[in-house]
Protein backbone atom coordinates (compact mmCIF):
# COMPACT_ATOMS: atom_id res chain seq x y z
CA UNK A 1 0.00 0.00 0.00
CA UNK A 2 1.29 3.47 -0.86
CA UNK A 3 1.47 5.91 2.04
CA UNK A 4 2.24 9.61 2.18
CA UNK A 5 3.25 11.40 5.39
CA UNK A 6 4.73 14.75 6.29
CA UNK A 7 6.53 16.14 9.33
CA UNK A 8 7.37 19.73 10.19
CA UNK A 9 10.98 20.62 10.83
CA UNK A 10 11.56 23.33 13.42
CA UNK A 11 13.65 26.27 12.28
CA UNK A 12 17.34 25.89 13.01
CA UNK A 13 18.71 29.09 14.53
CA UNK A 14 22.24 27.92 13.74
CA UNK A 15 21.61 27.28 10.03
CA UNK A 16 24.23 28.77 7.77
CA UNK A 17 23.33 30.63 4.55
CA UNK A 18 24.54 29.11 1.30
CA UNK A 19 24.10 25.69 -0.26
CA UNK A 20 20.70 24.00 0.01
CA UNK A 21 17.94 25.97 1.72
CA UNK A 22 17.06 25.00 5.30
CA UNK A 23 14.32 22.36 5.42
CA UNK A 24 10.99 23.30 6.99
CA UNK A 25 8.89 20.30 5.89
CA UNK A 26 9.84 16.65 5.31
CA UNK A 27 7.72 14.44 3.04
CA UNK A 28 7.91 10.65 3.07
CA UNK A 29 6.31 8.62 0.25
CA UNK A 30 6.40 4.83 0.54
CA UNK A 31 5.24 2.71 -2.40
CA UNK A 32 4.02 -0.88 -2.62
CA UNK A 33 7.58 -2.21 -2.92
CA UNK A 34 8.41 -0.86 0.59
CA UNK A 35 10.94 1.63 -0.85
CA UNK A 36 10.62 5.27 0.19
CA UNK A 37 11.44 8.72 -1.07
CA UNK A 38 12.21 11.40 1.47
CA UNK A 39 11.82 14.94 0.14
CA UNK A 40 12.48 18.13 2.09
CA UNK A 41 11.18 21.61 1.32
CA UNK A 42 12.25 25.06 2.49
CA UNK A 43 9.77 27.50 4.04
CA UNK A 44 9.22 29.12 0.63
CA UNK A 45 8.33 25.73 -0.94
CA UNK A 46 11.62 25.33 -2.80
CA UNK A 47 13.38 21.98 -2.99
CA UNK A 48 15.69 21.41 -0.01
CA UNK A 49 16.83 17.86 -0.75
CA UNK A 50 15.69 14.32 -1.50
CA UNK A 51 16.92 10.81 -0.82
CA UNK A 52 15.84 7.32 -1.87
CA UNK A 53 15.62 4.56 0.75
CA UNK A 54 14.97 0.83 0.52
CA UNK A 55 12.68 0.91 3.57
CA UNK A 56 10.55 3.26 5.61
CA UNK A 57 12.77 2.63 8.64
CA UNK A 58 15.84 3.77 6.68
CA UNK A 59 14.04 6.94 5.54
CA UNK A 60 12.95 7.73 9.11
CA UNK A 61 16.51 7.12 10.37
CA UNK A 62 17.85 9.53 7.75
CA UNK A 63 15.31 12.22 8.73
CA UNK A 64 16.11 11.70 12.43
CA UNK A 65 19.83 11.97 11.66
CA UNK A 66 19.39 15.12 9.54
CA UNK A 67 17.01 16.99 11.86
CA UNK A 68 17.32 15.41 15.31
CA UNK A 69 14.80 16.73 17.81
CA UNK A 70 13.72 19.46 15.37
CA UNK A 71 11.72 16.83 13.43
CA UNK A 72 8.04 16.78 14.37
CA UNK A 73 5.69 13.82 14.35
CA UNK A 74 4.84 12.13 11.06
CA UNK A 75 1.28 12.87 9.90
CA UNK A 76 -0.37 10.51 7.42
CA UNK A 77 -2.34 12.30 4.71
CA UNK A 78 -4.55 11.17 1.84
CA UNK A 79 -2.49 12.89 -0.87
CA UNK A 80 -1.76 10.94 -4.02
CA UNK A 81 1.92 10.02 -4.36
CA UNK A 82 2.13 11.89 -7.69
CA UNK A 83 0.67 15.08 -6.26
CA UNK A 84 2.30 14.87 -2.82
CA UNK A 85 5.08 17.37 -3.56
CA UNK A 86 2.58 19.93 -4.87
CA UNK A 87 0.38 19.39 -1.78
CA UNK A 88 3.40 19.87 0.48
CA UNK A 89 4.14 23.18 -1.25
CA UNK A 90 0.49 24.24 -0.79
CA UNK A 91 0.73 23.38 2.91
CA UNK A 92 3.85 25.52 3.24
CA UNK A 93 2.18 28.40 1.35
CA UNK A 94 -0.84 28.26 3.65
CA UNK A 95 1.47 28.42 6.67
CA UNK A 96 3.37 31.39 5.20
CA UNK A 97 0.15 33.28 4.47
CA UNK A 98 -1.14 33.05 8.04
CA UNK A 99 -0.64 36.08 10.20
CA UNK A 100 0.40 35.76 13.81
CA UNK A 101 -1.03 39.08 14.90
CA UNK A 102 -3.34 37.89 17.66
CA UNK A 103 -1.86 37.59 21.15
CA UNK A 104 -3.14 34.84 23.44
CA UNK A 105 -2.40 33.76 27.00
CA UNK A 106 -0.48 30.59 27.78
CA UNK A 107 -3.68 29.06 29.23
CA UNK A 108 -5.56 29.76 26.00
CA UNK A 109 -2.62 28.40 23.99
CA UNK A 110 -2.77 25.14 25.98
CA UNK A 111 -6.55 24.83 25.42
CA UNK A 112 -6.05 25.42 21.68
CA UNK A 113 -3.22 22.85 21.64
CA UNK A 114 -5.65 20.28 23.13
CA UNK A 115 -8.01 21.02 20.22
CA UNK A 116 -5.14 20.69 17.73
CA UNK A 117 -4.17 17.37 19.33
CA UNK A 118 -7.73 16.15 18.79
CA UNK A 119 -7.42 17.05 15.09
CA UNK A 120 -3.99 15.40 14.80
CA UNK A 121 -5.24 12.17 16.37
CA UNK A 122 -8.28 12.15 14.08
CA UNK A 123 -6.02 12.61 11.03
CA UNK A 124 -3.72 9.77 12.18
CA UNK A 125 -6.65 7.44 12.96
CA UNK A 126 -8.72 8.04 9.82
CA UNK A 127 -6.08 9.25 7.35
CA UNK A 128 -7.99 12.47 6.61
CA UNK A 129 -9.27 15.65 8.20
CA UNK A 130 -12.69 15.56 9.87
CA UNK A 131 -15.60 16.76 7.71
CA UNK A 132 -17.19 18.61 10.60
CA UNK A 133 -16.71 19.48 14.25
CA UNK A 134 -19.51 16.98 15.02
CA UNK A 135 -17.61 14.14 13.33
CA UNK A 136 -14.52 15.04 15.34
CA UNK A 137 -16.47 15.14 18.61
CA UNK A 138 -18.19 11.81 17.80
CA UNK A 139 -14.80 10.12 17.26
CA UNK A 140 -13.59 11.54 20.58
CA UNK A 141 -16.75 10.45 22.40
CA UNK A 142 -16.41 6.90 21.00
CA UNK A 143 -12.87 6.72 22.44
CA UNK A 144 -11.16 6.58 19.05
CA UNK A 145 -8.80 9.46 19.90
CA UNK A 146 -7.24 8.02 23.09
CA UNK A 147 -8.02 10.55 25.81
CA UNK A 148 -5.98 10.69 29.03
CA UNK A 149 -6.95 11.54 32.62
CA UNK A 150 -5.40 14.66 34.20
CA UNK A 151 -6.38 15.76 37.70
CA UNK A 152 -9.58 13.70 37.48
CA UNK A 153 -10.54 15.29 34.13
CA UNK A 154 -10.47 13.34 30.85
CA UNK A 155 -8.49 15.34 28.27
CA UNK A 156 -5.98 14.94 25.48
CA UNK A 157 -2.37 15.75 26.37
CA UNK A 158 -1.12 17.94 23.52
CA UNK A 159 1.95 16.78 21.62
CA UNK A 160 4.83 19.00 20.53
CA UNK A 161 3.23 19.10 17.06
CA UNK A 162 -0.05 20.43 18.49
CA UNK A 163 1.81 23.14 20.42
CA UNK A 164 3.79 24.02 17.27
CA UNK A 165 0.56 24.45 15.30
CA UNK A 166 -0.74 26.90 17.92
CA UNK A 167 2.55 28.84 17.99
CA UNK A 168 2.43 29.10 14.18
CA UNK A 169 -1.03 30.70 14.38
CA UNK A 170 -0.72 32.99 17.41
CA UNK A 171 1.70 35.01 19.49
CA UNK A 172 1.69 33.40 22.92
CA UNK A 173 2.24 35.74 25.88
CA UNK A 174 5.55 35.10 27.64
CA UNK A 175 7.18 33.54 24.54
CA UNK A 176 9.55 35.31 22.18
Secondary structure, DSSP 8 states (H G I E B T S, - for coil): --EEEEEEB---TT--SSSS---SEEEEEE-TTS-EEEEEE-TTS-EEEEEEESSHHHHHHHHHHHHGGGB---EEE---TTTHHHHHHHHHHHHHH-----EE-HHHHHHHHHHHHHHHHHHHHHSS--SSHHHHHHHHHTTTT--EEETTEEE----HHHHHHHHHHSEETT--
